[in-house]
Amino acid sequence: MRGKGEQLYTEVEGVYKAQTDKALLLNVRGRNVWIPKSQIHGGYTAQTDLDEVIRVDVADWFVNKENLEE
């Protein structure tokens, strides 16, 4: 877990599947999960290739809600 100001974040690793203006679709341990960019530290603006493994820092409350911790 990493703290950025008051909000705590956890690094999540997943396989990039898609994105919209507001969310990123990752396959995390065999499950597709839409992660709101507002819950990713710094948002997410990178151009990513389909099926590329990426890591993003996601707000702890969302990680817990979606059971994304390893």
N, C-alpha and C positions, 0 to 999 in steps of 0.2 A: 504494500500500500504506500502511496505517495501523497503527501499533502500539498496542495496548491492553494494557498490562502486558507480559507475555512473549509473548502470542499476537499474530500479525500478521494483519491483515484486508485484503481487497480489496473495493471496492464492485462489486457485481454489479447490473446492470439487467435486468429481465425483465418479462414480462406475467403478472400474477397470474391463476392458474387455479383454485387450491383450497388448502385447508389442513386439517390434522388437529391434534390436540393436540401432536404431536411434529414435524411437518414442514410445509413450505411448497412448493407446486407452482408453479414459474415456467416460462414458456416463454422460454428464453434463446437468441436467434438461431435461432429455428425448431425448437428441441429442448426438450421437456418434461423438467424436472429436479426431483426431490424433494430439497429442501435441509433437512437436519435443523435444527430450531430451536436445538438445542444448539450449532450451528456458526455461528449468526447472532449478531453482537455484540448483547447485550441481549435475545436471544430475538426473538420476533415476536408481538405481541399486538394489532396494529392491525386494525380492521375495514376490509377492502379490497373494493372493487367488482370484480366479474369483469371481466377484460380491461383493468384499470387497469395502467399502467406504473409500477413501483415500483423503488426502489433499496434494497439491503440490504448491510451489511458482513458478508462471509462469510470464515471462517477460510481462510487461504492454502492449507493442505494440501488442503482440500476443493475449492477453486477449481482447483488444479492437477490433482487427481485426476479431476475432471469436465470439465477443459478449458473453463472458463468465462470465461477472460480474453479480452478483445477483441484 
